[in-house]
Amino acid sequence: MQKFLQMKWSVILIAVFCSLLWGSAFPLLKVSYEEFQIAADDIAAKIVFAGLRFLLAGMIVLTFLLISNLKHLYITKKQLGILAILGLVQTALQYFFFYNGLAHVTGMQGAILNSSGTFLTVLLAHYFYVNDKMSTRKALGLLAGFLGIIAANWGQDFTFQFTFMGEGFMILSGLTSAFATILAKELAKGIHPFAITGWQFCLGALFLLIIGLPQLDENAMIFTPFGWGLFIYSALLSAVAFALWYSLLKYNPAGEISMYKFIVPVSGSILSTIFIPGENLTPAVLIALALVAMGIIIVNTGKKEVNRDGQG
C-alpha cells in the first residue's frame, strides 16, 4: 500500500479525487442551509449540523477499519491525546469557522478564501521540513494556481468587502486547516491514516456537539428526505476525502501534496454555478482550469523529493 501511495500517477489521481470531493462541499452546504432552513445567523444550528456530519463521517471510517483491519482501530492513551488535539483543530475549530463563514459569503467567495489554507501549508512546510523547501518551481506553480483562483471568479459578483463573520471566518478556517496538515504529519506518526481520520472526526464532533446542543433552539433544523440525502453525502465525502488525503500525507511531502488543493476552489466555483442560483458559469472558469492544471504540472515535473521518513 505504501508503494502504491507514493507512485506519481496514483498520487495525482487520489489527490485530484479528494479535491473534487472537497470542492463539492461549497454548493452542498449552501443548498443544505436552505433545505434545512438554517438561518444565516444561527451559529448553534450550524455547529450542531457540523457535529452530526463529522460524527457520522468518523463512524463510517471507524466501521470500515473495524471490518477491514481491526488492529489499526486500537490507539494508546498518548495517541488519543494527539487525536483529540487534531480533532479540536482539524474538525471542531476549522469547521466552526467554515460553517459559519460560508453562511455569510457566496459559494465562490468561500472557495477562494478557504484556499488560503493551501498557501499557508506550503509556507509552513518550508519552515518545518528540510526536504520540503520552497523552490523556484514551487513558486511558479503557486503563482499559476493563484492566477487560476482569480480567473475562476473574475467577472462574478465578487467584492473584496471584509466582514469578520464572513470573509474573516473563512480565512481563519484556512489557517486552522494549514496547522492541522502540519500537525497530522508531525504528531500522528505510527497511527494508521484511517484511524487518524475516524477518531479525530468523532472527537472533534463531540467538541462541536457539546458546545452547540445546549444552545440549539427548537425547530432550528428541519429534516426532509432530500435533506437527509445531502447530509449523508456530506458525511461520506468527508470520510472518503480525509481518509485518502491522510494516507497520501503519510508518505509524501506536505507542500507538494497540498498543491493539488488548487483544484478545490476551481471545482467549487464550477459546481456553485451549477447548483446555486445567481452564480453563473463564465469563460474565466475554463481559463482557471488551464492555469491550475499548469500549476500542478510545474510542481510535479521537478526532481522527486524525499519525505521526512527518508522514503522516496
Buried (B, 14 or more C-beta within 10 A) or exposed (E): EEEEBBEEEEBEEBBBBBBBBBBBBBBBBBBBBEBBBBEEEBBBBBBBBBBBBBBBBBBBBBEBBEEEEEEBBEBEEEBEEBBBBBBBBBBBBBBBBBBBBBBBBBBBBBBBBBBBBBBBBBBBBBEBBEEBEBBEBBEBBBEBBBBBBBBBBBEBEBEEEEEEBBBBBBBBBBBBBBBBBBBBBEBBEEBBBBBBBBBBBBBBBBBBBEBBEEEBEEEBBEEEEEBEEBBBBBBBBBBBBBBBBBBBBBBBBBBBBBBBBBBBBBBBBBBBBEBBEEBEEBEBBBBBBEBBBBBBEBBBEEEEBEBBEEEE
